[in-house]
Amino acid sequence: MELGRLRATITPDDLPFEPKKLGHVVIRVSDLQRSADFYTQRLGLRISDVYPEDMVPGGMVFMRCNADHHGVALVGGMPGRAEKRELHHFALEVATLDEVFRARKHLREHGVPIVFEGRRRAGVQIAVEFLDPDGHHLEIYWGVDQVGPDGRVRPREEWREAHTLEEAVANPVAGQQIALGDPSLREKG
């Protein structure tokens, strides 16, 4: 490993998107209840949503420490104790929906494997998910639900899963202001 070369690594000025913050981290756990207890009772996170095992094998818990629907999520079913390789994925938030579309185009142009695009369920963010060179699952997203002081989250009936960015735009969820500044970013179907 050449330290000088690593230190000289720079971010290009012409990327078509700009991450604004680390949005959320999802990790695998062996005992979902025990881990949910730890993250809520020891670290002060609040639960926003829960997926049963028929939605995600092992179940899933979404937790927050601010108004974002989730900052940490736990996926159950890990066999045994952690071996420091249980990262499910991490996500980077961008400021505009256009940036998600531009990120998808950029990733495709550079041969990055895209494993999902569109809108999942809880949190209803619109995203593109992809793999890094080691196979780690990453996400670039926009529009995650915000949870107010009353703790009310969007009911499951309003989630509207979508399997392309175009489908997510065509079928918005209630209250999500979807507008592309550059309509040419959409793929023609």
Phi, psi and omega in degrees: 000129180259108184297321179300318180293318178299315180295332181275355179294126183237158175272130179298145178285343188255022176297144183277011178206163180221110177300135181261330179194160169288117188278309178199160178234137179238126181235155177271143180224157182273329181229101187300315181296314180301316181291320177299318177300315181299309185292330178275310187279332181260329183249351175083012177287156179245141180279131177260314183210161178222134172259134173284170182297336179284348175265319179221121179307127182093347183080169183208142178235129177257130182230157183223158173232003176212202183283344177299140181310318176208143174243333177225137173228148180242135175246123182282175174096006178290131182280103176090191183285160181297142174242023179060036175216034187259010178300125175278305173192165167230157189231146177244128179272140173244162188279336185226156175296323177306321182295327177296316178296317180293324177297316179301313180300313180299314180297316178299316181299335181257014174069023180280128181293118176266127184254344176196148170212149179126224181227128175279232185238260185305136182093333176048023177293151176263131193212162166238131181243141189206174181249142173276178183300337178265004179089009176290141182273124180235161181218139169243127187219166175217148167083031178293141177305147174253140182251123182281180182300337180283351178078004181289131176245161180300132178291151182309324182297343182257007188292316178056071177300143178220145186250010169214161176296321181297319178295321179297320179290320182289337183233068184292156173274157180304131176084352179269114183280097184259119175207129175268129175291331181234091182299343179291349179288338180289145176278146176274128189263000000 
